[in-house]
Amino acid sequence: MNEEQAQRKLTAIFIADVAGYSRLMREDEMATVNTLSAYREIMLNLIRQHRGRVVDTAGDNVLAEFSSVVDAMQSAVAIQKELRARNSELEEPRRMHFRIGINIGDVIQEGDRIYGDGVNIAARLETMADPGGICISRMAYDQIESKLPLGYEYLGEQMVKNISKPLHAYRVVIEPETEKPSKKEPKQEESKRERRHSRHHAGGDQFEESFQRFKGHIKDFAKEIKEDDQLGETFKEIKGRFHAFRDEMKGSPERRKRAFENLIKSKQVRIFLGFFCFLLLINALTSFGRWWFQYPTAALGLVLYLHWLRHSFFSEEEADAMRQRFFEKELGRLEPNDRDSDKGKKQAKTKAVARVRFYNHLYIYVGVNAFLIIINLLTNPFNWWFPFPLLGWGLGLFFHWMKLK
């Protein structure tokens, strides 16, 4: 490489590749080539329309760069939507789906070509995307999170070949689900309700009003839990890791090996598997036929879960970050005149600390009750007692949330 002609720059890298290209070629080479040519022309036009530059189109691959990651994402979304419409006109076996990976990185440009880890990371992200989907890096996510009407699913840390550090990857949800408006009751039902209420005495009306208010609190509680950013990111991370593991297991032997390595890299998982094998072996050697190892294994799982919470989600660093996010959120809810006052800041800080404690309570509730359900099913599956602590503690959790209001 001529160093005088090469230059470094920061750019948004776009890589697309056909999913199942070998199968398509094996079944019908000519049809595959014709579809690829037509789809590639669509992609190149959309890339140029969004101010991108096509770098290479070798084989079934398309490499492009954008000066803006927003442009790169808009181009990728437009491409997937257009190709989805074109695929609907083809028979299922002949449909051609592209995976797209997007990254922001420092690259070396020589002539029309670009090189570097930024390109390699985009290529690894492309392999993590679903057919017809888009996968992006954390740096790209940070730049476009609030700029486009899209959804994002965190896939966790991914160890990939030839990249020393783990990648934080996000799957893009092109058409996120929107909350459906509640259906209004027909006028006939409303009139029936009015007639029913008119027959109740004053005490009954007060009870009904109190019940409806309590029911509304329950709905608000469930809605806030569902919509909370921190909890949503946690569920997305867990779901993303599961999907990533599933996709890796469907791949080549090398990808399956990598999936197992990623699974057992957690200290808690390694300890759990080690004790599980040890207890199983002791059980088999001492009293084969009478199995008891599952009970200490379940208890150990609970302990490791609580340890994981303490040193992962609620470590000092994570707790401080959560408190800061909640603090900023609570400040935003205050009146403009109160935001800069000491009293307003103190109030927002108190609520932020209380909210972190609530989420700590919530995660412990989930782990302990999962443990109780397992113990109930192992010891007496035909006599369920776990709903009693589940509901009783759940009521306490609800009142804890009420204190945050």
C-alpha positions as CSV (number, residue, x, y, z in Angstrom):
1,M,0.0,0.0,0.0
2,N,1.3,3.4,-1.0
3,E,1.3,5.5,2.2
4,E,1.4,8.7,0.3
5,Q,-1.9,7.9,-1.5
6,A,-3.6,6.3,1.6
7,Q,-5.5,8.4,4.1
8,R,-7.3,7.7,7.4
9,K,-10.9,8.8,8.0
10,L,-13.9,8.1,10.2
11,T,-16.8,6.8,8.2
12,A,-20.0,4.8,8.4
13,I,-19.5,1.4,6.8
14,F,-22.3,-0.6,5.2
15,I,-22.0,-4.2,4.3
16,A,-24.7,-6.5,2.8
17,D,-24.5,-10.1,1.9
18,V,-27.0,-12.7,0.6
19,A,-28.3,-15.2,3.1
20,G,-28.2,-18.8,1.7
21,Y,-26.5,-17.8,-1.5
22,S,-24.9,-21.2,-2.0
23,R,-28.3,-23.0,-1.8
24,L,-29.8,-20.6,-4.2
25,M,-27.0,-21.1,-6.7
26,R,-27.1,-24.8,-6.3
27,E,-30.9,-25.0,-7.0
28,D,-31.0,-22.6,-10.0
29,E,-27.8,-20.7,-11.0
30,M,-29.4,-18.6,-13.8
31,A,-32.4,-17.4,-11.8
32,T,-30.2,-16.6,-8.8
33,V,-27.8,-14.5,-11.0
34,N,-30.7,-12.6,-12.5
35,T,-32.3,-11.9,-9.1
36,L,-29.0,-10.9,-7.7
37,S,-28.3,-8.5,-10.5
38,A,-31.8,-6.9,-10.2
39,Y,-31.6,-6.6,-6.4
40,R,-28.0,-5.2,-6.5
41,E,-29.1,-2.5,-8.9
42,I,-31.9,-1.5,-6.5
43,M,-29.4,-1.4,-3.6
44,L,-26.9,0.7,-5.5
45,N,-29.6,3.2,-6.5
46,L,-30.9,3.5,-2.9
47,I,-27.3,3.8,-1.6
48,R,-26.6,6.7,-3.9
49,Q,-30.0,8.3,-3.2
50,H,-29.0,8.5,0.5
51,R,-25.6,10.1,-0.3
52,G,-23.6,6.9,0.0
53,R,-20.6,5.7,-2.0
54,V,-20.4,2.1,-3.3
55,V,-17.0,0.7,-2.7
56,D,-17.2,-2.9,-3.9
57,T,-19.8,-5.4,-5.2
58,A,-17.7,-8.6,-5.3
59,G,-19.8,-11.8,-5.5
60,D,-23.0,-11.5,-3.5
61,N,-21.5,-8.8,-1.3
62,V,-22.1,-5.0,-1.4
63,L,-19.7,-2.7,0.5
64,A,-20.5,1.0,0.8
65,E,-19.6,4.0,3.0
66,F,-21.5,7.0,4.2
67,S,-20.4,10.3,5.8
68,S,-23.5,10.0,8.1
69,V,-24.6,6.9,9.9
70,V,-28.2,8.2,9.8
71,D,-28.0,8.1,6.0
72,A,-26.5,4.6,6.2
73,M,-29.4,3.4,8.3
74,Q,-32.1,5.1,6.2
75,S,-30.5,3.5,3.2
76,A,-30.5,0.1,4.8
77,V,-34.1,0.3,5.9
78,A,-35.2,1.5,2.5
79,I,-33.3,-1.4,0.9
80,Q,-34.9,-4.1,3.2
81,K,-38.4,-2.7,2.7
82,E,-38.0,-2.6,-1.1
83,L,-36.4,-6.1,-1.3
84,R,-39.2,-7.4,1.0
85,A,-41.8,-6.1,-1.5
86,R,-39.9,-7.7,-4.4
87,N,-39.5,-11.0,-2.6
88,S,-43.3,-11.2,-2.0
89,E,-43.6,-11.6,-5.8
90,L,-41.4,-14.7,-5.8
91,E,-42.0,-18.2,-4.6
92,E,-40.6,-18.9,-1.1
93,P,-37.6,-21.0,-2.2
94,R,-36.5,-18.4,-4.7
95,R,-36.6,-15.4,-2.4
96,M,-33.3,-13.6,-1.9
97,H,-32.7,-12.1,1.6
98,F,-29.8,-9.8,2.4
99,R,-28.2,-9.4,5.8
100,I,-26.8,-5.9,6.5
101,G,-24.2,-4.8,9.0
102,I,-23.5,-1.1,9.8
103,N,-20.6,0.2,11.9
104,I,-18.8,3.5,12.5
105,G,-15.1,3.1,12.4
106,D,-11.7,4.5,11.4
107,V,-10.6,3.2,8.0
108,I,-7.7,3.6,5.6
109,Q,-8.7,4.7,2.1
110,E,-6.5,4.0,-0.9
111,G,-8.0,5.1,-4.1
112,D,-11.6,3.8,-4.1
113,R,-10.9,1.0,-1.6
114,I,-11.2,1.1,2.2
115,Y,-9.5,-1.2,4.8
116,G,-9.3,-1.6,8.5
117,D,-11.0,-3.0,11.6
118,G,-14.0,-0.8,11.0
119,V,-14.7,-2.8,7.8
120,N,-14.0,-6.1,9.6
121,I,-16.4,-5.3,12.4
122,A,-19.2,-4.3,9.9
123,A,-18.6,-7.7,8.2
124,R,-19.0,-9.5,11.5
125,L,-22.2,-7.6,12.3
126,E,-23.6,-8.6,9.0
127,T,-23.3,-12.3,9.9
128,M,-25.2,-11.6,13.1
129,A,-28.2,-10.0,11.3
130,D,-31.3,-12.1,10.4
131,P,-32.0,-12.7,6.8
132,G,-33.8,-9.5,5.7
133,G,-32.5,-7.7,8.8
134,I,-30.0,-5.2,10.0
135,C,-27.4,-5.4,12.8
136,I,-25.4,-2.4,14.0
137,S,-22.6,-1.7,16.4
138,R,-22.9,0.2,19.7
139,M,-21.2,3.3,18.3
140,A,-23.7,3.4,15.5
141,Y,-26.6,2.8,17.9
142,D,-25.5,5.7,20.1
143,Q,-25.6,8.0,17.1
144,I,-29.1,7.0,15.8
145,E,-31.0,5.8,18.8
146,S,-33.3,8.9,19.1
147,K,-33.0,10.1,15.5
148,L,-35.0,7.4,13.6
149,P,-38.4,5.8,14.4
150,L,-36.9,2.3,14.8
151,G,-36.6,-0.3,17.5
152,Y,-33.4,-1.9,18.7
153,E,-32.8,-5.2,20.4
154,Y,-29.5,-5.6,22.3
155,L,-27.7,-8.8,21.5
156,G,-25.1,-8.5,24.3
157,E,-21.3,-8.9,24.0
158,Q,-20.3,-11.0,21.0
159,M,-16.8,-12.5,20.6
160,V,-16.0,-12.7,16.9
161,K,-13.1,-14.0,14.9
162,N,-10.1,-11.7,14.4
163,I,-11.5,-9.0,16.6
164,S,-9.7,-8.7,20.0
165,K,-12.5,-7.0,22.0
166,P,-16.1,-8.2,22.3
167,L,-18.7,-6.4,20.1
168,H,-21.8,-4.8,21.5
169,A,-24.3,-5.5,18.8
170,Y,-27.9,-4.4,18.3
171,R,-30.5,-5.9,16.0
172,V,-32.7,-3.3,14.3
173,V,-36.5,-3.7,14.4
174,I,-37.6,-1.9,11.3
175,E,-41.2,-1.8,12.2
176,P,-41.6,-1.6,16.0
177,E,-44.9,-2.6,17.4
178,T,-47.0,0.3,18.4
179,E,-49.4,0.3,21.3
180,K,-52.9,-0.4,20.0
181,P,-55.6,2.1,21.0
182,S,-58.0,0.7,23.5
183,K,-61.4,-0.1,21.9
184,K,-64.3,2.1,23.1
185,E,-67.3,0.3,24.5
186,P,-70.4,0.4,22.4
187,K,-73.0,2.9,23.5
188,Q,-75.3,0.0,24.4
189,E,-72.8,-1.4,26.8
190,E,-72.3,2.1,28.4
191,S,-76.0,2.5,28.9
192,K,-76.2,-1.0,30.5
193,R,-73.3,0.0,32.9
194,E,-75.1,3.2,33.8
195,R,-78.3,1.4,34.6
196,R,-76.5,-1.2,36.6
197,H,-74.7,1.5,38.6
198,S,-77.9,3.5,39.2
199,R,-79.3,0.5,41.0
200,H,-76.4,0.4,43.5
201,H,-76.6,2.4,46.7
202,A,-74.0,5.0,47.6
203,G,-71.8,2.6,49.5
204,G,-71.7,0.3,46.4
205,D,-70.7,3.2,44.2
206,Q,-67.9,4.1,46.5
207,F,-66.6,0.5,46.5
208,E,-66.8,0.4,42.7
209,E,-64.9,3.7,42.5
210,S,-62.2,2.4,44.9
211,F,-61.9,-0.8,43.0
212,Q,-61.6,0.9,39.7
213,R,-59.0,3.2,41.1
214,F,-57.0,0.3,42.5
215,K,-57.4,-1.5,39.1
216,G,-56.0,1.6,37.4
217,H,-53.0,1.6,39.7
218,I,-52.3,-2.0,38.8
219,K,-52.5,-1.2,35.1
220,D,-50.2,1.8,35.6
221,F,-47.7,-0.4,37.5
222,A,-47.7,-3.0,34.7
223,K,-47.4,-0.3,32.0
224,E,-44.5,1.4,33.7
225,I,-42.7,-1.9,34.2
226,K,-43.2,-2.7,30.6
227,E,-42.2,0.7,29.2
228,D,-39.2,1.4,31.5
229,D,-36.0,1.9,29.6
230,Q,-33.7,0.1,32.1
231,L,-36.0,-2.9,32.4
232,G,-36.6,-3.0,28.6
233,E,-32.9,-3.0,27.9
234,T,-32.4,-5.9,30.4
235,F,-35.1,-8.0,28.7
236,K,-33.7,-7.1,25.3
237,E,-30.3,-8.1,26.4
238,I,-31.5,-11.5,27.7
239,K,-33.7,-12.1,24.6
240,G,-30.9,-11.0,22.3
241,R,-28.4,-13.4,23.9
242,F,-30.8,-16.2,23.6
243,H,-31.5,-15.5,19.9
244,A,-27.7,-15.1,19.2
245,F,-27.0,-18.5,20.9
246,R,-29.8,-20.1,18.9
247,D,-28.5,-18.7,15.6
248,E,-25.0,-19.7,16.4
249,M,-26.1,-23.3,17.1
250,K,-27.7,-23.5,13.7
251,G,-24.5,-22.4,12.0
252,S,-21.2,-24.2,11.2
253,P,-19.2,-26.3,13.7
254,E,-17.0,-23.3,14.3
255,R,-20.0,-21.0,15.2
256,R,-21.4,-23.7,17.5
257,K,-18.0,-23.9,19.3
258,R,-18.0,-20.2,19.6
259,A,-21.6,-20.2,21.0
260,F,-20.6,-22.6,23.8
261,E,-17.5,-20.5,24.6
262,N,-19.6,-17.4,24.9
263,L,-22.1,-19.3,27.1
264,I,-19.6,-20.5,29.7
265,K,-17.5,-17.3,29.8
266,S,-19.6,-16.0,32.7
267,K,-18.0,-16.9,36.1
268,Q,-21.5,-17.7,37.6
269,V,-22.3,-20.1,34.7
270,R,-18.9,-21.9,35.1
271,I,-19.4,-22.3,38.9
272,F,-23.0,-23.5,38.4
273,L,-22.0,-26.1,35.8
274,G,-19.0,-27.3,37.9
275,F,-21.2,-27.8,41.0
276,F,-23.9,-29.4,39.0
277,C,-21.5,-32.1,37.6
278,F,-20.0,-32.6,41.0
279,L,-23.3,-33.0,42.8
280,L,-24.6,-35.3,40.1
281,L,-21.5,-37.5,40.3
282,I,-21.8,-37.7,44.1
283,N,-25.5,-38.5,43.9
284,A,-24.9,-41.2,41.4
285,L,-22.0,-42.8,43.4
286,T,-23.7,-42.7,46.8
287,S,-27.4,-43.3,46.1
288,F,-28.1,-44.1,42.5
289,G,-31.8,-44.2,41.9
290,R,-32.7,-41.7,44.6
291,W,-32.0,-38.3,43.2
292,W,-31.4,-35.3,45.5
293,F,-28.8,-33.3,43.6
294,Q,-31.4,-31.1,42.0
295,Y,-32.3,-29.4,45.3
296,P,-28.8,-28.0,46.2
297,T,-28.3,-27.2,42.5
298,A,-31.5,-25.1,42.5
299,A,-30.4,-23.4,45.7
300,L,-26.9,-22.7,44.2
301,G,-28.6,-21.3,41.1
302,L,-30.5,-18.8,43.3
303,V,-27.3,-17.8,45.2
304,L,-25.4,-17.3,41.9
305,Y,-28.3,-15.3,40.5
306,L,-28.3,-12.9,43.5
307,H,-24.5,-12.7,43.3
308,W,-24.8,-11.8,39.6
309,L,-27.3,-9.1,40.4
310,R,-25.0,-7.7,43.0
311,H,-21.9,-7.6,40.8
312,S,-23.6,-6.9,37.4
313,F,-26.8,-4.9,37.3
314,F,-26.4,-3.4,40.7
315,S,-22.7,-3.0,41.0
316,E,-21.5,0.4,42.2
317,E,-20.8,1.6,38.6
318,E,-24.2,0.3,37.2
319,A,-26.1,1.6,40.2
320,D,-24.5,5.1,39.8
321,A,-25.4,5.1,36.1
322,M,-29.0,4.1,36.9
323,R,-29.3,6.7,39.5
324,Q,-28.0,9.4,37.1
325,R,-30.4,8.3,34.4
326,F,-33.4,8.4,36.8
327,F,-32.2,11.7,38.3
328,E,-32.2,13.3,34.8
329,K,-35.6,11.8,34.1
330,E,-37.1,13.1,37.3
331,L,-35.6,16.5,36.7
332,G,-37.3,16.6,33.3
333,R,-40.7,16.0,35.0
334,L,-40.4,19.1,37.2
335,E,-41.5,22.5,36.3
336,P,-38.8,24.6,34.6
337,N,-38.5,26.9,37.7
338,D,-38.0,24.0,40.0
339,R,-35.3,22.2,37.9
340,D,-32.5,24.6,38.9
341,S,-33.5,24.9,42.5
342,D,-31.8,23.0,45.3
343,K,-35.1,21.7,46.5
344,G,-36.0,20.3,43.0
345,K,-32.6,18.7,42.6
346,K,-32.9,17.1,46.1
347,Q,-36.3,15.8,45.3
348,A,-35.2,14.3,42.0
349,K,-32.2,12.7,43.6
350,T,-34.3,11.1,46.4
351,K,-36.7,9.7,43.8
352,A,-33.8,8.3,41.7
353,V,-32.3,6.5,44.7
354,A,-35.8,5.1,45.6
355,R,-36.3,3.9,42.0
356,V,-33.0,2.0,41.9
357,R,-34.0,0.3,45.2
358,F,-37.3,-0.7,43.7
359,Y,-35.6,-2.3,40.7
360,N,-33.3,-4.2,43.1
361,H,-36.4,-5.4,44.9
362,L,-38.0,-6.4,41.6
363,Y,-35.1,-8.5,40.3
364,I,-34.8,-10.3,43.7
365,Y,-38.5,-11.0,43.6
366,V,-38.2,-12.6,40.1
367,G,-35.2,-14.8,41.1
368,V,-36.5,-16.0,44.4
369,N,-40.0,-16.8,43.1
370,A,-38.5,-18.7,40.1
371,F,-36.5,-20.7,42.6
372,L,-39.7,-21.4,44.6
373,I,-41.6,-22.5,41.5
374,I,-38.8,-25.0,40.6
375,I,-38.7,-26.4,44.2
376,N,-42.5,-26.8,44.1
377,L,-42.5,-28.6,40.8
378,L,-39.6,-30.9,42.0
379,T,-41.1,-31.8,45.4
380,N,-44.9,-31.8,44.9
381,P,-45.9,-31.0,41.3
382,F,-49.6,-31.9,42.0
383,N,-50.0,-29.5,44.9
384,W,-49.1,-26.0,44.0
385,W,-48.1,-23.7,46.9
386,F,-45.9,-21.3,45.1
387,P,-48.7,-18.9,44.1
388,F,-49.1,-17.8,47.8
389,P,-45.6,-16.3,48.2
390,L,-45.7,-15.2,44.6
391,L,-48.9,-13.2,45.1
392,G,-48.2,-12.1,48.7
393,W,-44.7,-10.8,47.9
394,G,-46.1,-9.3,44.6
395,L,-48.6,-7.3,46.6
396,G,-45.6,-6.0,48.7
397,L,-43.8,-5.1,45.5
398,F,-46.8,-3.2,44.3
399,F,-47.0,-1.1,47.4
400,H,-43.3,-0.5,47.1
401,W,-43.9,0.9,43.7
402,M,-46.8,3.0,45.0
403,K,-44.4,4.8,47.3
404,L,-42.5,6.0,44.2
405,K,-45.5,7.9,42.9
